[in-house]
Amino acid sequence: MKYLDEYRDAPACQRYLAAIARITTRPWTIMEVCGGQTHAIVRFGLQELLPPHIELVHGPGCPVCVTPLEIIDKALALAARPEVIFCSFGDMLRVPGSRQDLQTVRGAGGDVRVVYSALDCLHIAREHPHKQIVFFAVGFETTAPGNALLVARAAREGLSNLSLLVSHVLVPPAIEAILSSPQNRVQAFLAAGHVCAVMGTAAYQPLAARYHAPLVVTGFEPLDILQGLYMCVRQLEQGRAEVENQYVRSVRAEGNPEAQALIASVFGVVTRQWRGMGEIPASGWGLSPAYRAFDAEHRFDLARVSAPEPAECISGQILQGQKKPAECPAFGLRCTPQHPLGATMVSAEGTCAAYYQYRNCESA
Ligand code: SF4
C-alpha cells in the first residue's frame, strides 16, 4: 500500500537496526510519547530487535488512557439525562468510569451517539432543537483544531443547544512532569509526529535544553521509529540534546499556524488532572471565558466526583516510564481489555492493552 509499505520495508529497517547497534556504546533509556508509537513498537517487536542496552519505555500519549475518572463520570451523568444527546468518538464508549461506561448508559436508554467528526454535532443540534447536544471533547493537541472549529461555528450560527465536555491535554507539560520527577530514568524522547504537525516544535526546545534530553519528532511506522531511535541514540552518544525532526513528510517547525490560531481563539490553558499521573499545572485546554456558554460543566449542574484508582494498578508509573506491564500483579489476570482496572488497559492504544494484544503475559 502506497505511503505505508515503504515505511515497513524490512531491509531498510535492518539497516537502521545495524546503524543503531554500530553507534551504541552504553545503555540508554528512550521513551516514545504516543500510544500509536507504543503499539507499533510492541506489534512489530522492535524492542527485541534493538541492541540489548537500548531500553524503550512507554509514555502518556494515549488520550483515552489519561482522561480522568472524574470526567468520565461527568460524561456518564450527562449521557443519562433524558434531555441530552451525548456525542463522542467511539473509543470513549468502553472507558469505565467509577461504576459503568457510556455503552452501558446507552443500553439503559441514554441517547449516546458515536460521531466521526466533531462537526457532526452541528447537524444533530440543528435537527434536534429541543434537545441538548453535548460533545465529549477529549484528546491531545491533535483533536483540538476540529473541536475549536465546532465551537466557533456553533457560536456563529447561534446554536444554543450545543455544549462541550472538555478534557484536552497537552504533551509538553507531561514531558516536563516526567523529566522533573525524582524517579525519572528517561534520557531521550520520540515526540509524537501528529501533535507537532499541529503545534510545531518550538515548545520542545526549552525542554531539551533545560533537562539535557534529546527530543526527536517521529512518525508511527517501524521505519519512522527506528530512524527516530537512531537520531536519539546519535545525539545521546555525542552528548547533544536538541530537537530534531524525523517526520519531515508531515511536520514543519512552525506547525500549522492556522490551526493554532483557531485553538487560541477558543481555548485557554488550564491545569488538568491526568488519569494515573495526577494534576499537572498548565497541562490542558479549557474553553476560554468568551465561549463559557458552550461549556457543559458550566451549563449543567454536575456533581463533583472523586473516584480513586484501584490500589494495585501501577498505570501511573507505566505512563511515566518507571515500570512495565509485567510488573503489575493484575496484568492479564484481574486486568484485561475486557475487564480493565486502570488507565493503560482501557484503550486499545494503552501500553497494557498493547502488551496484552501482542505478547503473552509471560513475555510482557
Ligand atoms: S495491567 Fe491493569 S491494573 Fe495493571 S497497571 Fe495495567 S491497567 Fe493498571
Residues whose N, C-alpha, C, O or C-beta is under 5 A from the ligand:
A	BS01	SF4	E312 C313 I314 S315 C328 A330 F331 C335 L341 G342 A343 T344 M345 C352
